[in-house]
């Protein structure tokens, strides 16, 4: 069933677990997320970032929405890293139930202005908004941020940012990074605790691929209620395709199914780590 992101995050915050939000690029990815969520009885989100939407267009978004509606657990469909007015207007027009207004590349005042404008627009359509304060290093699609340009979230700024923009969730930078890198377990839990004390909205951690299970668990204990996962899913998908291509000639239906299963297994394990297994029962 298609669900509002705000409902999923509220349940996660109250229940001491986190919502897994998983980047997909095609039908196989969407099916993998739904199958994993159904198998584990978890709420979850299918997530598309800007390059995927540019590539697949409205048909890709439509199939993700259809997959979510057909699921027997609550599923949101989230637009990740919308960094321009045009992108977000398009995302709202084609049916996303949640969007990220990413002004993290901008100076603080401009980030506030952009995020507030996008939040007002999205809320007029009853769509949830995630903002970001701080700057994540790493690679996400066609977005590359050198480590030297990354910056941590300031707790005092976070409180003001949330109040001024009206966002429903806040993505934080506490040493996490996009992609899979050696910095994954250098998270600043003290900073996370201070941010949690400063703001009331659910917190989001991008770049959850490669973060250890103990670190994920500690983040949940300190108030993170949504994790974004991309790199590990891409790796599983490409590995399954590479292995399947050795058969001659490859059976395309079987090849696509093997990729779906590989991604599904990664998502299932993440949902277990996020403590969301079995939590969909009271939300359906």
Phi and psi restraints in degrees (value plus and minus 20) as a CYANA .aco file:
   2 UNK   PHI     -95.3   -55.3
   2 UNK   PSI     108.4   148.4
   3 UNK   PHI    -148.2  -108.2
   3 UNK   PSI     138.4   178.4
   4 UNK   PHI     -98.1   -58.1
   4 UNK   PSI     116.4   156.4
   5 UNK   PHI     -80.2   -40.2
   5 UNK   PSI     -57.3   -17.3
   6 UNK   PHI     -80.0   -40.0
   6 UNK   PSI     -56.5   -16.5
   7 UNK   PHI     -87.5   -47.5
   7 UNK   PSI     -63.2   -23.2
   8 UNK   PHI     -82.1   -42.1
   8 UNK   PSI     -65.2   -25.2
   9 UNK   PHI     -87.7   -47.7
   9 UNK   PSI     -56.8   -16.8
  10 UNK   PHI     -83.6   -43.6
  10 UNK   PSI     -62.7   -22.7
  11 UNK   PHI     -84.1   -44.1
  11 UNK   PSI     -61.5   -21.5
  12 UNK   PHI     -83.9   -43.9
  12 UNK   PSI     -64.6   -24.6
  13 UNK   PHI     -82.5   -42.5
  13 UNK   PSI     -62.3   -22.3
  14 UNK   PHI     -91.9   -51.9
  14 UNK   PSI     -51.7   -11.7
  15 UNK   PHI    -116.7   -76.7
  15 UNK   PSI     -21.5    18.5
  16 UNK   PHI      52.8    92.8
  16 UNK   PSI      12.0    52.0
  17 UNK   PHI    -151.8  -111.8
  17 UNK   PSI    -196.2  -156.2
  18 UNK   PHI    -151.5  -111.5
  18 UNK   PSI     130.1   170.1
  19 UNK   PHI    -106.3   -66.3
  19 UNK   PSI     109.1   149.1
  20 UNK   PHI    -105.7   -65.7
  20 UNK   PSI     108.6   148.6
  21 UNK   PHI    -139.6   -99.6
  21 UNK   PSI      95.8   135.8
  22 UNK   PHI    -136.9   -96.9
  22 UNK   PSI     103.6   143.6
  23 UNK   PHI     -90.9   -50.9
  23 UNK   PSI     112.6   152.6
  24 UNK   PHI    -148.4  -108.4
  24 UNK   PSI     143.0   183.0
  25 UNK   PHI    -149.6  -109.6
  25 UNK   PSI     -28.6    11.4
  26 UNK   PHI    -183.2  -143.2
  26 UNK   PSI    -196.5  -156.5
  27 UNK   PHI     -81.1   -41.1
  27 UNK   PSI     -61.6   -21.6
  28 UNK   PHI     -79.4   -39.4
  28 UNK   PSI     -61.6   -21.6
  29 UNK   PHI     -84.9   -44.9
  29 UNK   PSI     -63.7   -23.7
  30 UNK   PHI     -82.3   -42.3
  30 UNK   PSI     -64.3   -24.3
  31 UNK   PHI     -82.7   -42.7
  31 UNK   PSI     -58.2   -18.2
  32 UNK   PHI     -81.5   -41.5
  32 UNK   PSI     -63.9   -23.9
  33 UNK   PHI     -85.1   -45.1
  33 UNK   PSI     -65.6   -25.6
  34 UNK   PHI     -82.8   -42.8
  34 UNK   PSI     -66.2   -26.2
  35 UNK   PHI     -81.4   -41.4
  35 UNK   PSI     -62.4   -22.4
  36 UNK   PHI     -84.7   -44.7
  36 UNK   PSI     -63.3   -23.3
  37 UNK   PHI     -83.5   -43.5
  37 UNK   PSI     -61.4   -21.4
  38 UNK   PHI     -87.6   -47.6
  38 UNK   PSI     -62.2   -22.2
  39 UNK   PHI     -83.6   -43.6
  39 UNK   PSI     -55.8   -15.8
  40 UNK   PHI    -117.1   -77.1
  40 UNK   PSI     -21.9    18.1
  41 UNK   PHI      35.2    75.2
  41 UNK   PSI      30.6    70.6
  42 UNK   PHI    -134.9   -94.9
  42 UNK   PSI     121.2   161.2
  43 UNK   PHI     -89.6   -49.6
  43 UNK   PSI     130.4   170.4
  44 UNK   PHI    -182.4  -142.4
  44 UNK   PSI     155.1   195.1
  45 UNK   PHI    -153.2  -113.2
  45 UNK   PSI     116.1   156.1
  46 UNK   PHI    -107.5   -67.5
  46 UNK   PSI     111.2   151.2
  47 UNK   PHI    -147.2  -107.2
  47 UNK   PSI     116.3   156.3
  48 UNK   PHI    -146.1  -106.1
  48 UNK   PSI     110.1   150.1
  49 UNK   PHI    -116.9   -76.9
  49 UNK   PSI     153.6   193.6
  50 UNK   PHI     -74.2   -34.2
  50 UNK   PSI     -67.4   -27.4
  51 UNK   PHI     -79.8   -39.8
  51 UNK   PSI     -56.1   -16.1
  52 UNK   PHI     -87.6   -47.6
  52 UNK   PSI     -61.0   -21.0
  53 UNK   PHI     -86.4   -46.4
  53 UNK   PSI     -59.8   -19.8
  54 UNK   PHI     -82.2   -42.2
  54 UNK   PSI     -57.7   -17.7
  55 UNK   PHI     -95.1   -55.1
  55 UNK   PSI     -67.8   -27.8
  56 UNK   PHI    -112.7   -72.7
  56 UNK   PSI     -42.9    -2.9
  57 UNK   PHI      44.6    84.6
  57 UNK   PSI    -186.3  -146.3
  58 UNK   PHI     -74.6   -34.6
  58 UNK   PSI     -55.3   -15.3
  59 UNK   PHI     -80.6   -40.6
  59 UNK   PSI     -57.9   -17.9
  60 UNK   PHI     -86.1   -46.1
  60 UNK   PSI     -63.1   -23.1
  61 UNK   PHI     -83.7   -43.7
  61 UNK   PSI     -61.0   -21.0
  62 UNK   PHI     -80.9   -40.9
  62 UNK   PSI     -60.6   -20.6
  63 UNK   PHI     -91.3   -51.3
  63 UNK   PSI     -52.9   -12.9
  64 UNK   PHI     -86.3   -46.3
  64 UNK   PSI     -61.8   -21.8
  65 UNK   PHI     -83.5   -43.5
  65 UNK   PSI     -61.2   -21.2
  66 UNK   PHI     -84.6   -44.6
  66 UNK   PSI     -60.7   -20.7
  67 UNK   PHI     -83.3   -43.3
  67 UNK   PSI     -60.8   -20.8
  68 UNK   PHI     -86.5   -46.5
  68 UNK   PSI     -63.7   -23.7
  69 UNK   PHI     -82.7   -42.7
  69 UNK   PSI     -53.8   -13.8
  70 UNK   PHI    -102.3   -62.3
  70 UNK   PSI     -28.1    11.9
  71 UNK   PHI     -93.2   -53.2
  71 UNK   PSI     132.8   172.8
  72 UNK   PHI    -118.3   -78.3
  72 UNK   PSI      -4.2    35.8
  73 UNK   PHI    -150.3  -110.3
  73 UNK   PSI     140.1   180.1
  74 UNK   PHI     -88.9   -48.9
  74 UNK   PSI     110.7   150.7
  75 UNK   PHI    -155.4  -115.4
  75 UNK   PSI     109.7   149.7
  76 UNK   PHI    -117.5   -77.5
  76 UNK   PSI     140.4   180.4
  77 UNK   PHI    -144.9  -104.9
  77 UNK   PSI      93.8   133.8
  78 UNK   PHI    -135.3   -95.3
  78 UNK   PSI     115.6   155.6
  79 UNK   PHI    -114.4   -74.4
  79 UNK   PSI      99.2   139.2
  80 UNK   PHI    -119.4   -79.4
  80 UNK   PSI     117.7   157.7
  81 UNK   PHI      38.1    78.1
  81 UNK   PSI      30.6    70.6
  82 UNK   PHI     -98.5   -58.5
  82 UNK   PSI      92.7   132.7
  83 UNK   PHI    -131.9   -91.9
  83 UNK   PSI     -12.3    27.7
  84 UNK   PHI    -161.0  -121.0
  84 UNK   PSI     137.1   177.1
  85 UNK   PHI     -79.5   -39.5
  85 UNK   PSI     -63.7   -23.7
  86 UNK   PHI     -80.8   -40.8
  86 UNK   PSI     -64.1   -24.1
  87 UNK   PHI     -81.0   -41.0
  87 UNK   PSI     -64.2   -24.2
  88 UNK   PHI     -91.7   -51.7
  88 UNK   PSI     -58.7   -18.7
  89 UNK   PHI     -79.9   -39.9
  89 UNK   PSI     -61.7   -21.7
  90 UNK   PHI     -85.4   -45.4
  90 UNK   PSI     -63.2   -23.2
  91 UNK   PHI     -80.2   -40.2
  91 UNK   PSI     -61.2   -21.2
  92 UNK   PHI     -87.5   -47.5
  92 UNK   PSI     -56.9   -16.9
  93 UNK   PHI     -88.7   -48.7
  93 UNK   PSI     -50.2   -10.2
  94 UNK   PHI    -119.7   -79.7
  94 UNK   PSI     -12.3    27.7
  95 UNK   PHI      87.9   127.9
  95 UNK   PSI     -11.9    28.1
  96 UNK   PHI     -78.9   -38.9
  96 UNK   PSI     122.0   162.0
  97 UNK   PHI    -111.5   -71.5
  97 UNK   PSI     -25.6    14.4
  98 UNK   PHI    -177.8  -137.8
  98 UNK   PSI     123.1   163.1
  99 UNK   PHI    -155.9  -115.9
  99 UNK   PSI     133.8   173.8
 100 UNK   PHI    -126.8   -86.8
 100 UNK   PSI     102.4   142.4
 101 UNK   PHI    -115.2   -75.2
 101 UNK   PSI      80.9   120.9
 102 UNK   PHI    -117.9   -77.9
 102 UNK   PSI      75.8   115.8
 103 UNK   PHI    -125.4   -85.4
 103 UNK   PSI       0.5    40.5
 104 UNK   PHI     -86.1   -46.1
 104 UNK   PSI     -40.5    -0.5
 105 UNK   PHI     -96.2   -56.2
 105 UNK   PSI     -33.6     6.4
 106 UNK   PHI    -113.2   -73.2
 106 UNK   PSI     137.3   177.3
 107 UNK   PHI     -76.6   -36.6
 107 UNK   PSI     136.4   176.4
 108 UNK   PHI     -71.4   -31.4
 108 UNK   PSI     -70.1   -30.1
 109 UNK   PHI     -82.5   -42.5
 109 UNK   PSI     -58.2   -18.2
 110 UNK   PHI     -92.2   -52.2
 110 UNK   PSI     -54.5   -14.5
 111 UNK   PHI     -81.4   -41.4
 111 UNK   PSI     -65.2   -25.2
 112 UNK   PHI     -79.4   -39.4
 112 UNK   PSI     -67.7   -27.7
 113 UNK   PHI     -81.9   -41.9
 113 UNK   PSI     -66.9   -26.9
 114 UNK   PHI     -84.1   -44.1
 114 UNK   PSI     -68.6   -28.6
 115 UNK   PHI     -85.4   -45.4
 115 UNK   PSI     -59.5   -19.5
 116 UNK   PHI     -82.7   -42.7
 116 UNK   PSI     -64.1   -24.1
 117 UNK   PHI     -81.9   -41.9
 117 UNK   PSI     -64.6   -24.6
 118 UNK   PHI     -89.7   -49.7
 118 UNK   PSI     -53.3   -13.3
 119 UNK   PHI     -87.4   -47.4
 119 UNK   PSI     -63.5   -23.5
 120 UNK   PHI     -80.0   -40.0
 120 UNK   PSI     -63.2   -23.2
 121 UNK   PHI     -84.3   -44.3
 121 UNK   PSI     -68.3   -28.3
 122 UNK   PHI     -85.3   -45.3
 122 UNK   PSI     -61.9   -21.9
 123 UNK   PHI     -84.5   -44.5
 123 UNK   PSI     -48.8    -8.8
 124 UNK   PHI     -85.5   -45.5
 124 UNK   PSI     -39.4     0.6
 125 UNK   PHI    -128.7   -88.7
 125 UNK   PSI      -7.9    32.1
 126 UNK   PHI      41.8    81.8
 126 UNK   PSI      17.3    57.3
 127 UNK   PHI    -131.7   -91.7
 127 UNK   PSI     115.6   155.6
 128 UNK   PHI     -94.6   -54.6
 128 UNK   PSI     134.7   174.7
 129 UNK   PHI    -150.1  -110.1
 129 UNK   PSI     113.1   153.1
 130 UNK   PHI    -129.6   -89.6
 130 UNK   PSI     109.0   149.0
 131 UNK   PHI    -126.2   -86.2
 131 UNK   PSI     152.7   192.7
 132 UNK   PHI    -157.5  -117.5
 132 UNK   PSI     116.2   156.2
 133 UNK   PHI    -148.0  -108.0
 133 UNK   PSI     107.7   147.7
 134 UNK   PHI      84.7   124.7
 134 UNK   PSI    -198.6  -158.6
 135 UNK   PHI    -161.5  -121.5
 135 UNK   PSI      96.2   136.2
 136 UNK   PHI    -101.5   -61.5
 136 UNK   PSI     110.3   150.3
 137 UNK   PHI     -99.2   -59.2
 137 UNK   PSI     144.1   184.1
 138 UNK   PHI      93.8   133.8
 138 UNK   PSI    -189.8  -149.8
 139 UNK   PHI    -140.5  -100.5
 139 UNK   PSI     110.3   150.3
 140 UNK   PHI    -158.0  -118.0
 140 UNK   PSI      81.5   121.5
 141 UNK   PHI      43.1    83.1
 141 UNK   PSI    -144.4  -104.4
 142 UNK   PHI    -113.7   -73.7
 142 UNK   PSI     -10.5    29.5
 143 UNK   PHI    -117.9   -77.9
 143 UNK   PSI      98.0   138.0
 144 UNK   PHI    -143.1  -103.1
 144 UNK   PSI     101.2   141.2
 145 UNK   PHI    -141.8  -101.8
 145 UNK   PSI      93.6   133.6
 146 UNK   PHI     -79.7   -39.7
 146 UNK   PSI     131.5   171.5
 147 UNK   PHI     -78.3   -38.3
 147 UNK   PSI     -53.1   -13.1
 148 UNK   PHI     -85.8   -45.8
 148 UNK   PSI     -39.9     0.1
 149 UNK   PHI    -118.3   -78.3
 149 UNK   PSI     -22.3    17.7
 150 UNK   PHI     -93.1   -53.1
 150 UNK   PSI     133.9   173.9
 151 UNK   PHI    -168.4  -128.4
 151 UNK   PSI     127.1   167.1
 152 UNK   PHI    -102.7   -62.7
 152 UNK   PSI     138.8   178.8
 153 UNK   PHI     -97.1   -57.1
 153 UNK   PSI     110.5   150.5
 154 UNK   PHI    -109.4   -69.4
 154 UNK   PSI     102.8   142.8
 155 UNK   PHI     -79.5   -39.5
 155 UNK   PSI     -60.5   -20.5
 156 UNK   PHI     -86.4   -46.4
 156 UNK   PSI     -62.3   -22.3
 157 UNK   PHI     -83.6   -43.6
 157 UNK   PSI     -56.7   -16.7
 158 UNK   PHI     -79.9   -39.9
 158 UNK   PSI     -63.1   -23.1
 159 UNK   PHI     -81.8   -41.8
 159 UNK   PSI     -65.5   -25.5
 160 UNK   PHI     -87.0   -47.0
 160 UNK   PSI     -60.5   -20.5
 161 UNK   PHI     -80.3   -40.3
 161 UNK   PSI     -67.8   -27.8
 162 UNK   PHI     -83.6   -43.6
 162 UNK   PSI     -62.6   -22.6
 163 UNK   PHI     -84.8   -44.8
 163 UNK   PSI     -62.2   -22.2
 164 UNK   PHI     -94.9   -54.9
 164 UNK   PSI     -55.3   -15.3
 165 UNK   PHI    -112.4   -72.4
 165 UNK   PSI     -48.9    -8.9
 166 UNK   PHI      56.7    96.7
 166 UNK   PSI       0.9    40.9
 167 UNK   PHI     -83.7   -43.7
 167 UNK   PSI     135.7   175.7
 168 UNK   PHI    -110.0   -70.0
 168 UNK   PSI     -39.3     0.7
 169 UNK   PHI    -173.9  -133.9
 169 UNK   PSI     135.3   175.3
 170 UNK   PHI    -148.1  -108.1
 170 UNK   PSI     101.1   141.1
 171 UNK   PHI    -101.4   -61.4
 171 UNK   PSI     109.4   149.4
 172 UNK   PHI    -135.7   -95.7
 172 UNK   PSI     136.2   176.2
 173 UNK   PHI    -136.7   -96.7
 173 UNK   PSI      90.7   130.7
 174 UNK   PHI    -149.1  -109.1
 174 UNK   PSI       5.4    45.4
 175 UNK   PHI      88.9   128.9
 175 UNK   PSI     -22.0    18.0
 176 UNK   PHI     -95.4   -55.4
 176 UNK   PSI     144.8   184.8
 177 UNK   PHI    -171.0  -131.0
 177 UNK   PSI     135.6   175.6
 178 UNK   PHI     -93.4   -53.4
 178 UNK   PSI     130.3   170.3
 179 UNK   PHI      62.0   102.0
 179 UNK   PSI    -183.9  -143.9
 180 UNK   PHI    -139.1   -99.1
 180 UNK   PSI      93.7   133.7
 181 UNK   PHI    -158.4  -118.4
 181 UNK   PSI     153.1   193.1
 182 UNK   PHI     -95.4   -55.4
 182 UNK   PSI     -21.2    18.8
 183 UNK   PHI    -113.4   -73.4
 183 UNK   PSI     -15.4    24.6
 184 UNK   PHI     -80.6   -40.6
 184 UNK   PSI     -53.0   -13.0
 185 UNK   PHI    -126.0   -86.0
 185 UNK   PSI       9.7    49.7
 186 UNK   PHI    -126.6   -86.6
 186 UNK   PSI      25.3    65.3
 187 UNK   PHI    -100.0   -60.0
 187 UNK   PSI     122.1   162.1
 188 UNK   PHI    -115.6   -75.6
 188 UNK   PSI      73.9   113.9
 189 UNK   PHI     -91.3   -51.3
 189 UNK   PSI     -49.7    -9.7
 190 UNK   PHI     -83.0   -43.0
 190 UNK   PSI     -61.5   -21.5
 191 UNK   PHI     -84.2   -44.2
 191 UNK   PSI     -62.8   -22.8
 192 UNK   PHI     -79.3   -39.3
 192 UNK   PSI     -62.2   -22.2
 193 UNK   PHI     -83.3   -43.3
 193 UNK   PSI     -57.8   -17.8
 194 UNK   PHI     -89.9   -49.9
 194 UNK   PSI     -57.9   -17.9
 195 UNK   PHI     -84.5   -44.5
 195 UNK   PSI     -63.5   -23.5
 196 UNK   PHI     -79.9   -39.9
 196 UNK   PSI     -57.4   -17.4
 197 UNK   PHI     -90.6   -50.6
 197 UNK   PSI     -45.0    -5.0
 198 UNK   PHI    -107.8   -67.8
 198 UNK   PSI     -45.7    -5.7
 199 UNK   PHI    -147.2  -107.2
 199 UNK   PSI     135.4   175.4
 200 UNK   PHI    -123.3   -83.3
 200 UNK   PSI     -37.5     2.5
 201 UNK   PHI     -96.3   -56.3
 201 UNK   PSI     138.1   178.1
 202 UNK   PHI     -78.4   -38.4
 202 UNK   PSI     125.5   165.5
 203 UNK   PHI    -122.7   -82.7
 203 UNK   PSI     127.4   167.4
 204 UNK   PHI    -143.8  -103.8
 204 UNK   PSI     119.2   159.2
 205 UNK   PHI    -137.8   -97.8
 205 UNK   PSI      95.1   135.1
 206 UNK   PHI    -101.9   -61.9
 206 UNK   PSI     142.6   182.6
 207 UNK   PHI      50.0    90.0
 207 UNK   PSI      21.3    61.3
 208 UNK   PHI     -98.4   -58.4
 208 UNK   PSI     -31.1     8.9
 209 UNK   PHI     -82.5   -42.5
 209 UNK   PSI     108.5   148.5
 210 UNK   PHI      67.1   107.1
 210 UNK   PSI     -27.7    12.3
 211 UNK   PHI     -96.3   -56.3
 211 UNK   PSI     114.1   154.1
 212 UNK   PHI     -86.0   -46.0
 212 UNK   PSI     136.5   176.5
 213 UNK   PHI     -80.5   -40.5
 213 UNK   PSI     -63.9   -23.9
 214 UNK   PHI     -79.8   -39.8
 214 UNK   PSI     -57.6   -17.6
 215 UNK   PHI     -88.6   -48.6
 215 UNK   PSI     -59.7   -19.7
 216 UNK   PHI     -80.3   -40.3
 216 UNK   PSI     -66.4   -26.4
 217 UNK   PHI     -81.1   -41.1
 217 UNK   PSI     -60.5   -20.5
 218 UNK   PHI     -87.8   -47.8
 218 UNK   PSI     -58.5   -18.5
 219 UNK   PHI     -79.5   -39.5
 219 UNK   PSI     -61.6   -21.6
 220 UNK   PHI     -83.3   -43.3
 220 UNK   PSI     -64.1   -24.1
 221 UNK   PHI     -80.4   -40.4
 221 UNK   PSI     -48.8    -8.8
 222 UNK   PHI    -116.1   -76.1
 222 UNK   PSI      -9.4    30.6
 223 UNK   PHI      89.0   129.0
 223 UNK   PSI     -15.0    25.0
 224 UNK   PHI     -96.2   -56.2
 224 UNK   PSI     108.9   148.9
 225 UNK   PHI    -141.1  -101.1
 225 UNK   PSI     -14.2    25.8
 226 UNK   PHI    -171.6  -131.6
 226 UNK   PSI     112.2   152.2
 227 UNK   PHI    -139.2   -99.2
 227 UNK   PSI     115.8   155.8
 228 UNK   PHI    -118.3   -78.3
 228 UNK   PSI     114.3   154.3
 229 UNK   PHI    -150.7  -110.7
 229 UNK   PSI     109.2   149.2
 230 UNK   PHI    -157.1  -117.1
 230 UNK   PSI     -79.6   -39.6
 231 UNK   PHI     -77.2   -37.2
 231 UNK   PSI     -62.1   -22.1
 232 UNK   PHI     -86.3   -46.3
 232 UNK   PSI     -52.7   -12.7
 233 UNK   PHI     -89.6   -49.6
 233 UNK   PSI     -64.2   -24.2
 234 UNK   PHI     -78.5   -38.5
 234 UNK   PSI     -63.4   -23.4
 235 UNK   PHI     -82.0   -42.0
 235 UNK   PSI     -63.4   -23.4
 236 UNK   PHI     -85.4   -45.4
 236 UNK   PSI     -60.4   -20.4
 237 UNK   PHI     -84.3   -44.3
 237 UNK   PSI     -70.5   -30.5
 238 UNK   PHI     -85.9   -45.9
 238 UNK   PSI     -58.6   -18.6
 239 UNK   PHI     -83.1   -43.1
 239 UNK   PSI     -63.3   -23.3
 240 UNK   PHI     -83.6   -43.6
 240 UNK   PSI     -62.4   -22.4
 241 UNK   PHI     -84.1   -44.1
 241 UNK   PSI     -62.4   -22.4
 242 UNK   PHI     -81.5   -41.5
 242 UNK   PSI     -62.5   -22.5
 243 UNK   PHI     -86.8   -46.8
 243 UNK   PSI     -60.8   -20.8
 244 UNK   PHI     -88.9   -48.9
 244 UNK   PSI     -45.6    -5.6
 245 UNK   PHI     -92.0   -52.0
 245 UNK   PSI     -30.0    10.0
 246 UNK   PHI     -93.3   -53.3
 246 UNK   PSI     -40.9    -0.9
 247 UNK   PHI     -93.8   -53.8
 247 UNK   PSI     126.5   166.5
 248 UNK   PHI    -147.9  -107.9
 248 UNK   PSI     100.9   140.9
 249 UNK   PHI     -97.6   -57.6
 249 UNK   PSI     133.0   173.0
 250 UNK   PHI     -87.9   -47.9
 250 UNK   PSI     119.4   159.4
 251 UNK   PHI    -104.8   -64.8
 251 UNK   PSI      91.3   131.3
 252 UNK   PHI     -83.9   -43.9
 252 UNK   PSI     -59.5   -19.5
 253 UNK   PHI     -83.4   -43.4
 253 UNK   PSI     -63.2   -23.2
 254 UNK   PHI     -87.3   -47.3
 254 UNK   PSI     -57.5   -17.5
 255 UNK   PHI     -83.0   -43.0
 255 UNK   PSI     -66.2   -26.2
 256 UNK   PHI     -85.2   -45.2
 256 UNK   PSI     -57.6   -17.6
 257 UNK   PHI     -86.2   -46.2
 257 UNK   PSI     -59.3   -19.3
 258 UNK   PHI     -84.2   -44.2
 258 UNK   PSI     -56.4   -16.4
 259 UNK   PHI     -87.3   -47.3
 259 UNK   PSI     -60.9   -20.9
 260 UNK   PHI     -80.1   -40.1
 260 UNK   PSI     -66.0   -26.0
 261 UNK   PHI     -84.1   -44.1
 261 UNK   PSI     -60.5   -20.5
 262 UNK   PHI     -82.2   -42.2
 262 UNK   PSI     -64.2   -24.2
 263 UNK   PHI     -89.4   -49.4
 263 UNK   PSI     -60.9   -20.9
 264 UNK   PHI     -76.1   -36.1
 264 UNK   PSI     -61.6   -21.6
 265 UNK   PHI     -86.7   -46.7
 265 UNK   PSI     -57.2   -17.2
 266 UNK   PHI     -85.6   -45.6
 266 UNK   PSI     -65.8   -25.8
 267 UNK   PHI     -81.6   -41.6
 267 UNK   PSI     -62.7   -22.7
 268 UNK   PHI     -78.6   -38.6
 268 UNK   PSI     -63.4   -23.4
 269 UNK   PHI     -85.8   -45.8
 269 UNK   PSI     -59.8   -19.8
 270 UNK   PHI     -83.5   -43.5
 270 UNK   PSI     -61.3   -21.3
 271 UNK   PHI     -83.1   -43.1
 271 UNK   PSI     -56.3   -16.3
 272 UNK   PHI     -82.8   -42.8
 272 UNK   PSI     -67.0   -27.0
 273 UNK   PHI     -83.5   -43.5
 273 UNK   PSI     -55.0   -15.0
 274 UNK   PHI     -97.0   -57.0
 274 UNK   PSI     -20.0    20.0
 275 UNK   PHI      46.3    86.3
 275 UNK   PSI       1.4    41.4
 276 UNK   PHI    -114.9   -74.9
 276 UNK   PSI     -26.1    13.9
 277 UNK   PHI     -78.7   -38.7
 277 UNK   PSI     110.5   150.5
 278 UNK   PHI      60.6   100.6
 278 UNK   PSI     -18.5    21.5
 279 UNK   PHI    -110.2   -70.2
 279 UNK   PSI     -22.7    17.3
 280 UNK   PHI    -100.5   -60.5
 280 UNK   PSI     -38.0     2.0
 281 UNK   PHI     -74.9   -34.9
 281 UNK   PSI     -64.3   -24.3
 282 UNK   PHI    -103.3   -63.3
 282 UNK   PSI     -20.3    19.7
 283 UNK   PHI    -126.4   -86.4
 283 UNK   PSI     -31.0     9.0
